[in-house]
Amino acid sequence: MELRHLRYFIAVAEELHFGRAAQQLGISQPPLSQQIQALEQEIGARLFERTNRRVELSEAGRLFLEEARQVLAQVEKAADVARRAQLGELGEMKIGFTSSAPFNSTIPKAIHAFRQRFPAVHLNLKEMSSRDVADAVFDETIEVGLMRPLPLPEGVVATELSREPLMAVLNASHPLAGGNEQGIHLSALANEPFVFFPRSYGSGLHAQLLSLARQAGFNPHFAQEAAEVMTIISLVSAGLGVSVLPASYQRMRIDGVVYRTLLDEGAMTAVWLVRRQGSASAMANAFVALLTGGQKPEGTG
């Protein structure tokens, strides 16, 4: 039994006339009659009651019509699912992001736009360190990553989504918190205890802070470590040290904390979108296009 047999049967069942059904199907009547007879023989049941004057569905034919319609509807649904999946309109997309990335306004807007455009696609968002994002893209456990700059594994490419200043995060009672609205140099914090991500966390900001501090002539003393940005800011608010974070974190209004722009050369940080080179996922391509405006990723690692 082939799908065309079901289509032929349904056409005859709806028209109750072999001539009109054949015309609807675009075939001649004799082959249509032969196909219906072959279908009846294969099933082992008479589907139509035929007389010289009219054609009617038998009881078996009436029941078979319901099932045949369901089969064709399911086939069409399966084909539609395949087409939509090919276009990136169905399925699941896994995105890894470092905790600081979502504070860039472009990213939440792109996620919202993607969900509006592809409501049937489940976005599986995983928070992880920048190093873990790069590794997960490399081993293809996620399709797209959002991270701070770090050396990338071979085969992983990046597009810079945004760039923003780094800022000193100070307790409001700190001497540098007043009268320095234009910013400060990192060297002014040389003797301060720092609250920051642990080196083992794999944050791109950790390596950058060390590099900037060396340029400023000192090695920072990390008095407290925390993996969550909110915890870092809260510890600064508690007076346990200073920190350095991207400017977008000014949006997190926590009492007892002020932000001052770092005036050092190179005191900027970026957010990268990373993916496997040559990735052909339609869903990932659509998400990347929303984030980048269509620009192609460039190798940076």
N, C-alpha and C positions, 0 to 999 in steps of 0.2 A: 504494500500500500504506500502510495506517495502522496505528498501534500496536494498535488494537482487533482488527485482523485477526490479528495475532500472538497476542494473548491468546485469541481464539476458537480458533485452531489449537492452542495449547498445551493448552487445556481439553479439546478433543476427543482430542488425542494422549494425554493422561494418563488420561482416562476410557475411551477406545476405545468410546464410546457417545454418539451425538448427543443422545439424550434426557437422559441424566444431565448431560452437559456444558452443555446449554441451561439445565437447572435450576440448575446451579452458577453460571452467568453471569447468571441472572435474565432470560432472554429465552425466546421460544418456539422450538421446534425448526426450523420451516421457514425463518425468516430466518437461523438459524445455518447450515443446510445451504447456503443460497444464498451466504452470505459465504465459506464454505470453498471452494465451487465457483469463485467470483470470484477468490479468492486463487490457486487452482490455475491458472486461466486466465492470470492476470497473470504468475505465475512461469513458466508453460509446462511444468509437471511435475505428475504425479499424486502427491498427498501421502498419500492413503489408498487402500487396497484395500478395496472395499465389497462385501459380499454381503448376502443377505437375513437372514443369521443373525449376522453379526459385522462389525466394522470393525477393520482392522489398518493400521499404518503401512507405507507403501512404503519402499523403500531411500532414495528421495529425501526422503520425509517424516521418516525417522529422522535423517538428516543435517541437514535443515532445522530439526528440533526443537532440536538443540544450539545452532545459531546463533540461533534465535529467543529461546531462554532467555537467551543472552548479551546480545542486544540489549536485552531488557527489563530485565535486571539493570543494564546500563550506563545506561539511561534513568533508572532509580530512583536509581542512584548520582549521576548528574548533578543530579537534583532534590534529593537530600539535600545535595549540596555547596552548591547555591544556597540552600537553607533555612538551612544552618549558617553560610554566609557572611553571610546577612542578619541572623542572630542574633549575629554577631561571634565565631563559634566556629572559623572557618577564615581563612586568609590571612596577611598580614604587617602588623604595625603598627610604624611608625617613631617612635621616641621620642628626643628630644634632651635632653641633661642637662648642666648645668654641673658641673665636677669636684667641687665641694663638696657638691652635692645628695645623692649616694648615701650620705653619712655620716649623714644623718638616718634613724633606724631605720624610720620609717614607709615609706619608699620601697623598700628591699630587701624588706620584708615584703609590700608590695603586689605587687611583681614576682613574688615566689615564689607568692603566692596566685593571681595571674593565670595563671601557667604551670600550676599544679595544676588550675585550673578549665578552662582552654582550652589543652590540650596541643598541639593542631593549629595554633595561631597562632604564627607566628615573630615574636619580638620583635627588632626591629633597633634596637639601642641605639647612639646616636652621642654621643660626648663633644664638647662645644663650649663656647664662651664664652656668657655670659648674653645678650649682644647678638646673637650668631649664633643662639641658640635662638629669641629673639623674631622675628628675621627669617625663620628657617626655618618657623616656624608661620605667619607672615604669607603667605609665598609657597607654603605647603602642601607643602613638601618633607618635613616631618614632621607628624604628626598631634597629638602631645602634647609639651609641653616642660616641663622642670623647671629653674628658674633663680632667681637672686637678683634682688631688685627693681631694675628699670630702667624708664624711660618706655617704653611699649608702642606699637607701630604701631596705627593705627586699625583696628578690626575684630578685634583680639586681646584676649581677656579673661583675667583671672587669678583664681585662688583661692589664698588663703594656706594652705599646708599646715602650716607650723610657724613658730615664732619662737624664737630662741635668743640668748643674750648673745654679744657680741664679746669676744675675749680677747687680751691682749698675749702674744706669743710671745717668750720671752726665753732667752738662753743661761743655763745653770744657774749660771754664775759671775758673772752680772750683779748689781750691787749691789741692784737692785730685786727680784731673785729670792727673797731671803730676808726673812722677816718681813712679807710683804705678802699673806698667804693670803686676806685679805678682798677684795683687789683694789687697783688703782691707777687714778689718773686719767691720761688720755692726755697731759695737759700734762707729766707726768713724763718723757715720751719726746721732748720737743720738740727736744732737741739730739742725738738718736740717729740713726744711719744706718738707714734702713728697707730691708728686703728685701720686695719686693712684686710683684704682677702689673704688667706694663707697661700704661700707659694705653691703648695701641692694642689690647690684648687684648679689651677689651669686657666687663670684669668689673664687676658691680654693686657689688662690695666696694670697688673702687678709688674710685669716686665717693663712696661713703659715708665712706671713710677721710678723703678730702680735706675733706668737709663737717665731720666731727667735729674734725679738726685745726684748721680755721678757727675753729670755736666755742671751741676750747681756746687760741686765740691764736697759732698758728704754722702754717707751711707745711712739711710733712714733706720731708726730703731722702731721695730714693730712691737709695741707693748701689748696690743690686743689683736686677735684675729677673729674674723667672722665670715661665713660664706654668703650671708644674706646682706644686701645693701641696706635694707631697713634696719637691721641690727647694727651695722656700722654707724649709720647716722644717729641712731639712738644712743650708742656708746659715746659718740662725740657730744651729744646733748647732755650726757651724764658727767662730762668733764674728764673722760678717761684718755683723751688724746685728740689729735687732728686727723684729717683724712684728705684724700684727693679723689674726686669723682667727676664724671661728665656733667656738663652744665644742665642737661635735661633734668637732673635730680633736684633742681631748685623747685620743681613743681611739687615735691614732697614737703609740705609745710609741717615742720616739726618744731615745736617751741624750744627755744634755747640754742638754735643753730643758725649760723649765717654762712653765706657763700661768697668767696672772693676769687675773681678770675686770676689764674696764674699767668704772669707776664713773660715767662720764659719762652725762648724760641722752641718751637716743636711741642708746646703744651696743648696739643690738640689730639682728639681721639676720633675714630671713625667707627661706623657700623658697616660691616660687610655682609652681603648676601653671598653664600657659598653653595656650590652644587658640584656634582660630578661632571667632568668635561664630557660633552657629547650626550648628556642625558636627554632622552626623548619623551619623557613623561608629559602628556598633554596638560594634566592638572598643574604640574610644576611650572610648565611654560606659561600658563595663564597667570599663575600667582606671581611669577618673576616679572611678567610684563606689567602687572599692576604696580609692583614696587619700583620698577626701574624706568617705566615709561618706554619700554622696548629696547633699551640699550643692551648690547651684548656683554656677557661677562668677560673679563680679561684675566689672564693668568697672573697671579701675584705671588705664587709660592715657588 
